[in-house]
Amino acid sequence: MSSSGAYIFSEIDKLRVRQLNNIEMTSGQSVFADREFSQTEILNQIEGVILRIVTSLSKDEAPALVVPNRSSWANVSFNDAIGLQMSSEHCVTTIRSDCPSSATKSAQILKILSVIYTLVQSNSYATKRDIFYSNTQLFSSQRSLDAIIDDISCMLKLPRRSLHVLATSKGLISGDLCYLEADGTRIDCRSTSAAVSVSSNISGITSILYTSDNSFLRWFLSDAHNVCFFVDTEVHLVLP
């Protein structure tokens, strides 16, 4: 069993190297996962969904939402450059508002679409946990909300971070580090009295500044099962 496990992980390492090489080769091409979508593009996608619903209502038809079927592996293909991705020709699930079995899910999707629209329009962010606790009467669990957000992401063909919905912060950091968050807030991790929460919006961090050439950072991390561990890292600042 140990030799089999070692073989699997060696193959994973080889795949990682190939992916890194492919990313370097295709760095000049547009890759969906790395593309930044404008506010107008995101709002237009949401407005398109609402427009189709209004059009159905104007024709006395029951509105229906068409969502890619995420539970089918037939909808997934593998690209050496970016890994797993949705197939261009994928199976879909139709969620009808007049069907008792899907009416609740239809209402949930429309509610979260309105939340996302407000977040994008105001250029603000919210975590999935924040959204859940603001809508506990509509969602039975955090998992059900997470599934709806993933469905919306696939339906709009937009990554979750472009929808301004973030995962909950999973740790704390302390050390010789300062940076700016997406909203312009300056974060100083040098405080000796308390650590700082790791930003949920990692892609929005800018102006990272180490206060010395050899900085020490301390991370206190936790995973989904509340397993915590401590990391003490020496960071060597490399100047151009």
KOLBA-453004 format. One line per field, with one value per residue: residue in one letter; x, y, z of N, C-alpha, C in turn. Coordinates in Angstrom, 2 decimals. Example, Ala and Ser with C-alpha at 12.3 -4.5 7.8 and 13.67 -1.06 7.14 Angstrom:
2
res <- c(a,s);
n.east <- c(13.19,12.85);
n.north <- c(-5.69,-2.25);
n.up <- c(7.80,7.08);
ca.east <- c(12.30,13.67);
ca.north <- c(-4.50,-1.06);
ca.up <- c(7.80,7.14);
c.east <- c(13.20,12.90);
c.north <- c(-3.30,0.03);
c.up <- c(7.80,7.87);
***
This chain:
240
res <- c(m,s,s,s,g,a,y,i,f,s,e,i,d,k,l,r,v,r,q,l,n,n,i,e,m,t,s,g,q,s,v,f,a,d,r,e,f,s,q,t,e,i,l,n,q,i,e,g,v,i,l,r,i,v,t,s,l,s,k,d,e,a,p,a,l,v,v,p,n,r,s,s,w,a,n,v,s,f,n,d,a,i,g,l,q,m,s,s,e,h,c,v,t,t,i,r,s,d,c,p,s,s,a,t,k,s,a,q,i,l,k,i,l,s,v,i,y,t,l,v,q,s,n,s,y,a,t,k,r,d,i,f,y,s,n,t,q,l,f,s,s,q,r,s,l,d,a,i,i,d,d,i,s,c,m,l,k,l,p,r,r,s,l,h,v,l,a,t,s,k,g,l,i,s,g,d,l,c,y,l,e,a,d,g,t,r,i,d,c,r,s,t,s,a,a,v,s,v,s,s,n,i,s,g,i,t,s,i,l,y,t,s,d,n,s,f,l,r,w,f,l,s,d,a,h,n,v,c,f,f,v,d,t,e,v,h,l,v,l,p);
n.east <- c(0.83,1.98,3.93,2.29,0.92,3.06,3.72,1.42,1.51,3.90,3.22,1.34,3.00,4.49,2.46,1.83,4.17,4.02,1.70,2.51,4.50,2.92,1.31,3.18,3.80,1.40,0.99,0.45,-2.08,-5.66,-6.99,-9.72,-9.93,-8.17,-8.94,-10.00,-13.11,-15.10,-17.06,-19.34,-19.67,-20.32,-22.69,-24.30,-24.57,-26.12,-28.39,-29.25,-30.26,-32.43,-33.92,-34.74,-36.47,-38.47,-39.39,-40.54,-42.63,-44.14,-45.24,-47.03,-45.87,-44.31,-41.46,-38.15,-35.04,-31.92,-29.42,-26.07,-25.39,-23.81,-23.25,-22.63,-20.06,-19.70,-19.85,-17.43,-14.12,-10.59,-7.91,-4.60,-3.35,-4.84,-6.17,-9.10,-12.09,-15.23,-17.04,-17.56,-19.87,-22.25,-24.37,-27.53,-29.61,-32.98,-34.64,-37.68,-40.08,-42.70,-42.86,-43.35,-41.18,-38.92,-39.39,-38.62,-35.81,-35.54,-36.44,-34.45,-32.15,-32.79,-32.91,-30.22,-28.99,-29.90,-28.61,-25.92,-25.89,-26.26,-23.90,-21.87,-22.57,-22.19,-19.56,-18.65,-17.88,-18.79,-18.79,-19.50,-20.55,-21.53,-23.64,-25.27,-26.08,-27.57,-29.76,-31.17,-33.75,-34.37,-32.50,-31.58,-29.16,-25.60,-24.32,-26.30,-26.61,-24.03,-24.05,-25.96,-24.67,-22.50,-23.89,-24.91,-22.54,-21.64,-23.79,-23.69,-21.21,-18.97,-16.25,-16.34,-15.14,-15.44,-18.06,-18.11,-18.32,-16.96,-14.87,-14.88,-12.51,-9.66,-7.69,-5.03,-2.54,0.70,3.40,6.26,4.82,2.92,0.00,-2.36,-5.87,-8.58,-10.53,-9.06,-8.26,-5.69,-3.63,-1.88,0.36,2.10,1.51,1.95,0.15,-2.09,-3.10,-3.76,-6.60,-6.44,-6.84,-9.95,-10.27,-7.98,-6.97,-7.33,-5.38,-2.88,0.16,2.10,4.24,7.27,8.82,11.45,14.57,14.89,12.27,9.96,7.17,4.19,1.82,-1.47,-3.46,-6.52,-8.56,-11.45,-12.37,-11.77,-9.17,-6.25,-3.12,0.24,2.48,5.72,7.44,10.30,10.86,12.49,13.24,13.32,14.79,14.40);
n.north <- c(-1.21,1.21,1.61,1.88,4.22,6.02,5.97,7.10,9.73,10.57,10.65,12.68,14.83,14.94,15.66,18.18,19.59,19.50,21.01,23.52,24.12,24.25,26.42,28.47,28.39,29.16,31.67,34.06,33.76,33.88,32.67,31.19,30.84,32.68,35.10,38.46,39.76,42.50,44.93,45.69,43.54,41.43,42.35,42.53,39.85,38.86,40.47,39.52,36.99,37.70,39.15,37.15,35.77,37.69,37.98,35.45,35.56,37.62,36.33,34.68,32.35,29.88,30.81,29.54,28.26,27.51,25.39,24.24,20.77,19.86,17.51,15.53,13.73,13.73,16.28,17.40,18.12,17.57,19.79,20.23,22.63,24.06,22.25,20.64,21.43,22.88,21.17,22.18,21.31,20.57,18.76,19.88,21.14,21.84,24.21,24.72,27.19,26.61,24.05,21.87,20.46,21.88,24.56,25.89,25.89,27.46,29.94,30.38,30.67,33.02,34.82,34.84,35.74,38.37,39.31,39.04,40.78,43.25,43.33,43.38,45.69,47.67,47.34,45.79,43.15,39.87,37.14,33.62,32.64,34.96,35.60,33.38,33.54,35.80,34.98,32.85,31.85,31.05,29.19,25.94,25.02,25.73,24.34,23.97,26.58,27.03,25.26,26.44,28.85,27.84,26.72,29.05,30.30,28.54,28.74,31.43,31.38,32.42,32.91,32.34,34.38,36.58,37.13,38.43,37.00,35.43,32.93,31.98,33.42,31.53,31.61,33.17,35.78,36.98,39.24,40.76,42.41,44.30,45.29,46.21,45.89,44.95,46.94,49.13,49.25,49.42,46.94,46.02,43.80,43.76,44.01,43.25,42.46,41.19,38.91,39.08,38.53,36.33,37.58,37.23,37.85,37.14,37.64,40.34,41.66,44.10,46.09,44.85,44.82,44.16,44.72,44.40,43.00,40.30,38.80,37.57,35.51,34.53,32.05,31.07,28.54,26.99,24.24,22.94,21.12,22.12,21.67,22.76,24.36,25.52,27.73,28.84,31.02,31.96,34.73,35.73,38.71,39.63,41.89,43.74);
n.up <- c(0.00,0.77,-1.21,-3.41,-2.73,-2.73,-5.42,-6.58,-5.55,-6.67,-9.34,-9.23,-8.59,-10.96,-12.74,-11.75,-12.38,-15.19,-15.57,-14.60,-16.48,-18.79,-18.17,-18.22,-20.95,-22.08,-21.16,-22.43,-23.37,-22.97,-20.05,-18.53,-15.73,-14.65,-15.55,-15.19,-14.58,-15.59,-13.74,-15.18,-16.99,-15.23,-14.00,-16.26,-16.96,-14.83,-15.11,-17.55,-16.89,-15.27,-17.12,-18.89,-17.21,-16.73,-19.33,-19.75,-17.87,-18.97,-21.09,-19.95,-19.03,-16.99,-15.21,-15.79,-14.75,-16.12,-15.30,-15.21,-14.79,-12.06,-10.80,-12.55,-14.03,-16.70,-17.52,-17.13,-18.11,-18.66,-18.67,-19.50,-18.94,-17.02,-15.43,-14.10,-15.85,-16.95,-19.46,-22.87,-24.15,-22.20,-19.88,-18.63,-15.95,-15.50,-13.66,-12.52,-11.66,-11.17,-10.34,-7.69,-6.53,-7.17,-6.74,-4.39,-4.60,-6.87,-5.90,-3.99,-5.59,-7.01,-4.89,-3.95,-6.25,-6.26,-3.98,-4.75,-6.93,-5.66,-4.11,-6.10,-7.49,-5.55,-5.11,-2.97,-0.58,0.61,2.89,2.50,4.83,6.08,4.34,4.69,7.44,7.27,5.96,7.16,7.31,4.81,4.02,4.94,5.84,5.94,3.95,1.98,1.04,0.02,-2.14,-3.80,-4.46,-5.89,-8.04,-9.22,-9.96,-11.96,-13.73,-14.56,-15.58,-14.28,-12.04,-8.46,-6.92,-8.57,-8.25,-5.93,-3.61,-0.88,0.69,4.16,6.40,7.30,9.25,11.25,11.26,12.08,12.33,10.61,8.53,6.21,4.39,1.76,1.58,-0.70,-0.49,0.21,2.84,5.23,6.44,9.27,10.42,12.53,15.17,18.59,20.45,19.42,16.84,13.25,11.21,8.44,5.22,3.49,0.87,-1.01,-3.57,-3.80,-2.40,-2.13,-2.49,-0.77,1.97,3.47,6.55,7.12,5.87,6.51,7.48,9.94,9.96,11.55,11.46,12.23,11.61,10.48,9.47,7.66,9.49,11.92,12.74,14.04,13.47,13.91,12.34,11.88,10.05,8.19,6.20,3.35,1.97,-1.34,-3.37,-6.45);
ca.east <- c(0.00,2.85,4.55,1.23,0.69,4.21,3.61,0.35,1.97,4.94,2.52,0.75,4.09,4.79,1.36,1.98,5.25,3.51,0.76,3.28,5.13,1.88,0.88,4.21,3.71,0.16,0.82,-0.08,-3.43,-6.67,-7.45,-10.93,-9.76,-7.37,-9.45,-10.73,-14.31,-15.46,-18.34,-20.40,-19.87,-20.99,-24.06,-25.03,-24.89,-27.25,-29.56,-29.72,-31.08,-33.68,-34.66,-35.39,-37.58,-39.52,-39.94,-41.42,-43.82,-44.94,-45.90,-47.81,-45.16,-43.60,-40.01,-37.29,-33.60,-31.14,-28.17,-25.25,-25.46,-22.48,-23.07,-22.29,-18.67,-19.72,-19.76,-16.09,-12.99,-9.30,-7.01,-3.27,-2.91,-5.54,-6.78,-10.49,-12.91,-16.51,-17.04,-18.32,-21.17,-22.54,-25.76,-28.08,-30.79,-33.95,-35.29,-38.92,-40.68,-44.05,-42.74,-43.18,-39.89,-37.82,-39.80,-37.79,-34.47,-35.66,-36.50,-33.13,-31.23,-33.14,-32.52,-28.77,-28.67,-30.12,-27.53,-24.70,-26.03,-26.01,-22.48,-21.07,-22.92,-21.61,-18.15,-18.39,-17.72,-19.40,-18.43,-20.65,-21.14,-22.32,-24.87,-26.11,-26.70,-28.53,-30.91,-31.36,-35.11,-34.46,-31.56,-31.59,-27.80,-24.55,-24.02,-27.29,-26.27,-22.81,-24.43,-26.65,-23.66,-21.76,-24.77,-24.96,-21.24,-21.63,-24.82,-23.21,-19.86,-18.10,-15.69,-17.02,-14.57,-15.99,-19.39,-17.86,-18.63,-15.68,-14.86,-14.57,-11.09,-9.30,-6.52,-4.49,-1.15,1.39,4.79,6.71,4.12,1.82,-0.56,-3.63,-6.93,-9.23,-11.28,-8.14,-7.90,-4.30,-3.51,-0.56,0.47,3.22,1.04,2.38,-0.94,-3.09,-2.85,-4.71,-7.24,-6.01,-7.87,-10.74,-10.10,-6.54,-6.64,-7.44,-4.29,-1.87,1.14,2.67,5.48,8.00,9.48,12.89,15.03,14.63,11.07,9.39,5.72,3.59,0.49,-2.29,-4.40,-7.49,-9.25,-12.90,-12.67,-11.28,-7.84,-5.41,-1.68,1.02,3.61,6.64,8.14,11.23,10.66,13.62,12.78,14.18,14.57,14.85);
ca.north <- c(0.00,2.39,1.82,2.38,5.62,6.80,6.08,8.06,11.09,10.92,11.01,13.99,15.79,15.08,16.42,19.58,20.17,19.70,22.13,24.76,24.37,24.64,27.77,29.37,28.41,29.80,32.87,35.15,33.46,34.13,31.49,31.59,30.86,33.82,36.33,39.38,40.25,43.86,45.06,45.73,42.18,40.63,42.84,42.17,38.42,38.71,41.11,38.63,35.96,38.33,39.51,35.94,35.47,38.68,37.63,34.30,36.02,38.43,35.39,33.80,31.10,29.73,31.01,28.37,28.54,26.41,25.33,23.06,19.67,19.72,16.17,14.61,13.80,13.94,17.72,17.86,17.67,17.92,20.58,20.19,23.97,24.59,21.19,20.33,22.55,22.47,20.88,23.14,20.70,19.95,18.51,20.94,20.86,22.93,24.46,25.42,27.84,26.07,22.64,21.82,19.92,22.81,25.95,26.47,26.15,28.60,31.14,30.56,31.19,34.42,35.62,35.01,36.60,39.76,39.64,39.20,42.00,44.39,43.33,43.81,47.08,48.53,46.97,45.28,41.70,39.17,35.72,32.71,32.54,36.18,35.49,32.35,34.02,36.86,34.36,31.54,31.36,30.52,28.08,25.04,24.79,26.42,23.53,24.24,27.88,26.86,24.60,27.44,29.77,27.11,26.63,30.37,30.51,27.77,29.27,32.70,31.14,33.38,32.36,32.87,35.65,37.65,37.41,39.14,36.09,34.89,31.92,32.53,33.39,30.28,31.67,34.43,36.01,37.99,39.36,42.00,42.47,45.24,45.22,46.87,45.02,45.42,48.17,50.19,49.15,49.06,45.92,45.97,42.53,43.85,44.16,42.18,42.12,40.34,38.55,39.63,37.49,36.22,38.17,36.31,38.24,37.08,38.24,41.79,42.20,44.85,46.87,44.04,45.43,43.57,45.82,44.13,42.07,38.95,38.93,36.35,35.51,33.44,31.73,30.15,28.13,25.94,23.73,22.81,20.24,22.81,21.20,23.95,24.16,26.76,27.77,29.96,31.05,33.04,35.23,36.50,39.70,39.72,43.15,43.71);
ca.up <- c(0.00,0.85,-2.52,-4.29,-2.39,-3.19,-6.88,-6.89,-5.27,-7.64,-10.57,-8.98,-8.71,-12.39,-13.34,-11.32,-13.19,-16.55,-15.55,-14.47,-17.77,-19.74,-17.82,-18.74,-22.40,-22.49,-20.33,-23.24,-23.77,-21.95,-19.33,-17.82,-14.28,-14.24,-16.14,-14.32,-15.24,-15.18,-13.04,-16.19,-17.49,-14.21,-13.86,-17.49,-16.88,-13.90,-15.72,-18.61,-16.26,-14.84,-18.32,-19.40,-16.31,-17.01,-20.64,-19.56,-17.17,-19.90,-22.00,-19.08,-18.89,-15.72,-15.39,-15.56,-14.73,-16.69,-14.55,-15.53,-13.83,-11.47,-10.24,-13.62,-14.49,-18.15,-17.75,-16.75,-18.91,-18.06,-19.50,-18.89,-18.55,-15.86,-14.64,-14.40,-16.30,-17.48,-20.89,-23.66,-24.36,-20.91,-19.53,-17.78,-15.15,-15.58,-12.37,-12.83,-10.49,-10.96,-9.95,-6.22,-6.11,-7.46,-6.52,-3.32,-5.14,-7.78,-5.06,-3.37,-6.61,-7.28,-3.72,-3.93,-7.39,-5.84,-3.04,-5.54,-7.74,-4.76,-3.75,-7.25,-7.80,-4.53,-5.01,-1.62,-0.53,1.74,2.96,2.42,6.17,6.29,3.56,5.31,8.67,6.92,5.28,7.79,7.10,3.44,3.84,6.10,6.29,5.18,2.76,0.94,0.45,-0.78,-3.39,-4.63,-4.97,-6.93,-9.21,-9.85,-10.59,-13.21,-14.62,-15.11,-16.11,-13.59,-10.80,-7.27,-6.46,-9.41,-7.73,-4.66,-2.51,-0.43,1.75,5.47,6.74,7.97,10.12,11.74,10.88,12.88,11.92,9.98,7.24,6.02,3.04,1.53,1.10,-1.92,-0.22,0.60,4.26,5.48,7.47,9.88,11.17,13.46,16.54,19.50,21.36,18.77,15.44,12.28,10.41,7.05,4.36,2.68,-0.53,-1.24,-4.86,-3.72,-1.60,-2.89,-1.73,0.31,2.44,4.59,7.25,7.22,4.85,7.00,8.30,10.49,9.97,12.32,10.96,13.02,10.57,10.80,8.29,7.80,10.62,13.11,13.12,14.03,13.57,14.01,11.42,12.09,8.77,7.90,4.85,2.84,1.00,-2.52,-4.05,-7.84);
c.east <- c(0.86,3.50,3.54,0.96,1.82,4.16,2.57,0.84,3.10,4.32,1.85,1.80,4.46,3.72,1.47,3.06,4.78,2.55,1.49,3.95,4.11,1.39,1.88,4.11,2.49,-0.08,0.25,-1.50,-4.38,-7.13,-8.59,-10.69,-9.03,-7.91,-10.19,-11.91,-14.67,-16.81,-19.50,-20.71,-20.67,-22.45,-24.90,-25.44,-26.10,-28.51,-30.13,-30.62,-32.44,-34.54,-35.39,-36.57,-38.75,-40.19,-40.90,-42.72,-44.73,-45.71,-46.79,-47.20,-44.45,-42.10,-39.23,-35.84,-32.86,-29.75,-27.38,-25.33,-24.08,-22.21,-22.67,-20.85,-18.59,-19.58,-18.35,-15.05,-11.70,-8.43,-5.65,-2.83,-3.55,-6.19,-8.21,-11.24,-14.22,-16.43,-17.91,-19.74,-21.54,-24.04,-26.25,-29.27,-31.71,-34.69,-36.51,-39.54,-42.08,-44.04,-42.49,-41.81,-38.73,-38.16,-38.94,-36.40,-34.48,-35.67,-35.15,-32.13,-31.51,-32.74,-31.02,-28.31,-28.85,-29.05,-26.24,-24.75,-25.73,-24.53,-21.63,-21.32,-22.27,-20.12,-17.77,-18.36,-18.42,-18.93,-19.69,-21.34,-21.99,-23.67,-25.82,-26.82,-27.63,-29.79,-31.19,-32.77,-35.27,-33.58,-31.49,-30.20,-26.83,-24.26,-25.02,-27.04,-25.04,-23.13,-25.12,-25.64,-22.84,-22.59,-24.83,-23.65,-21.15,-22.63,-24.35,-21.85,-18.87,-17.54,-16.32,-16.46,-15.07,-17.40,-19.32,-18.31,-17.35,-15.88,-14.49,-13.08,-10.78,-8.09,-6.13,-3.03,-0.57,2.84,5.08,6.12,3.01,1.30,-1.88,-4.64,-7.64,-9.98,-10.39,-7.73,-6.46,-4.22,-2.06,-0.49,1.55,2.80,1.46,1.25,-1.96,-2.69,-3.97,-5.30,-6.69,-7.14,-8.61,-10.56,-8.61,-6.15,-6.68,-6.33,-3.26,-0.89,1.68,4.04,6.03,8.83,10.97,13.27,14.78,13.48,10.60,7.88,5.22,2.15,-0.20,-3.46,-5.35,-8.18,-10.73,-13.30,-12.12,-9.98,-6.87,-3.93,-0.98,2.23,4.42,7.58,9.09,11.08,11.85,13.13,13.79,13.84,15.08,16.16);
c.north <- c(1.25,2.68,2.36,3.85,6.51,7.01,7.13,9.49,11.52,11.33,12.38,15.08,16.02,15.91,17.89,20.28,20.45,20.88,23.46,25.11,24.84,26.05,28.79,29.50,29.17,31.09,34.04,34.94,33.72,32.81,31.92,31.76,32.10,35.15,37.16,39.95,41.63,43.86,45.03,44.34,41.33,41.04,42.47,40.70,38.19,39.30,40.26,37.53,36.53,38.69,38.30,35.54,36.40,38.37,36.45,34.71,36.83,37.56,34.40,32.40,31.06,29.91,29.74,28.80,27.30,26.44,24.10,22.02,19.39,18.33,15.14,14.81,13.99,15.42,18.27,17.28,18.14,18.63,20.63,21.55,24.43,23.52,20.92,21.58,22.00,22.25,21.90,22.62,19.91,19.73,19.58,20.41,22.07,23.04,25.33,25.98,27.30,24.60,22.57,21.35,20.88,24.28,26.62,26.80,27.32,29.91,31.43,31.16,32.66,35.32,35.88,35.84,38.07,40.22,39.91,40.49,43.24,44.48,43.86,45.28,48.05,48.28,46.57,43.75,41.13,37.72,34.87,32.58,33.77,36.07,34.47,32.89,35.20,36.29,32.97,30.99,30.72,29.30,27.25,24.82,25.60,25.65,23.80,25.58,27.76,26.23,25.57,28.41,29.11,26.98,27.96,30.66,29.78,28.33,30.56,32.56,32.18,32.72,33.04,34.20,36.83,38.02,38.13,38.31,35.35,33.77,32.59,32.40,32.17,30.39,33.08,34.54,37.12,38.04,40.68,42.14,43.51,45.07,45.97,45.85,45.68,46.74,49.32,50.18,48.69,48.10,45.86,44.74,42.57,43.97,42.97,41.72,41.17,40.06,39.11,38.47,37.51,36.71,37.09,36.58,38.30,37.79,39.76,42.45,42.89,45.52,46.09,44.59,44.65,44.67,45.58,43.10,40.61,39.01,37.56,36.49,34.31,33.27,30.78,29.77,27.07,25.51,23.57,21.94,20.81,22.21,22.36,23.56,25.50,26.67,29.02,30.00,32.23,33.43,36.08,37.44,39.82,41.00,43.08,44.46);
c.up <- c(0.00,-0.49,-3.51,-4.03,-2.86,-4.70,-7.27,-6.68,-6.21,-8.96,-10.43,-9.12,-10.18,-13.10,-12.99,-12.15,-14.60,-16.60,-15.45,-15.79,-18.80,-19.46,-18.33,-20.25,-22.88,-21.71,-21.11,-23.68,-22.61,-21.35,-18.44,-16.33,-13.81,-14.75,-15.12,-15.10,-14.70,-14.48,-14.03,-16.72,-16.50,-14.06,-15.08,-17.48,-15.98,-14.49,-16.85,-18.06,-15.87,-16.04,-18.90,-18.52,-16.58,-18.35,-20.54,-18.88,-18.09,-20.89,-21.24,-19.00,-17.54,-15.95,-15.06,-15.63,-15.22,-16.05,-14.98,-14.42,-13.26,-10.92,-11.29,-14.07,-16.00,-18.50,-17.52,-17.70,-18.24,-19.08,-18.80,-18.35,-17.25,-14.99,-15.07,-14.84,-16.86,-18.99,-21.63,-23.94,-23.11,-20.73,-18.56,-16.99,-15.22,-14.26,-12.63,-11.55,-10.19,-10.57,-8.44,-5.77,-6.33,-7.21,-5.45,-3.83,-6.10,-7.00,-4.41,-4.36,-6.88,-6.12,-3.71,-5.12,-7.02,-4.86,-3.79,-6.35,-6.89,-4.38,-4.89,-7.55,-6.82,-4.33,-3.58,-1.66,0.70,1.72,2.84,3.77,6.48,5.58,4.19,6.54,8.44,6.28,5.84,7.58,5.73,3.23,5.12,6.67,5.44,3.89,1.64,0.27,-0.44,-2.13,-4.34,-5.25,-6.07,-8.20,-9.96,-10.57,-11.93,-14.21,-15.31,-15.78,-15.58,-12.34,-9.59,-6.82,-7.29,-8.97,-6.39,-3.46,-2.14,0.57,3.07,5.75,7.59,8.89,10.51,11.33,11.74,12.43,11.22,8.58,7.29,4.59,2.98,1.04,-0.08,-1.70,0.24,2.06,4.42,6.65,7.95,10.78,12.25,14.92,17.39,20.41,20.74,17.33,14.56,11.48,8.99,6.16,3.58,1.20,-0.85,-2.53,-4.83,-2.91,-2.50,-1.93,-0.53,0.68,3.61,5.23,7.45,6.17,5.24,7.99,8.79,10.53,10.75,11.85,11.94,12.13,11.09,9.52,8.59,8.99,11.93,13.64,12.96,14.09,13.44,13.10,11.69,10.89,8.68,6.44,4.45,1.74,-0.12,-3.27,-5.48,-8.03);
***
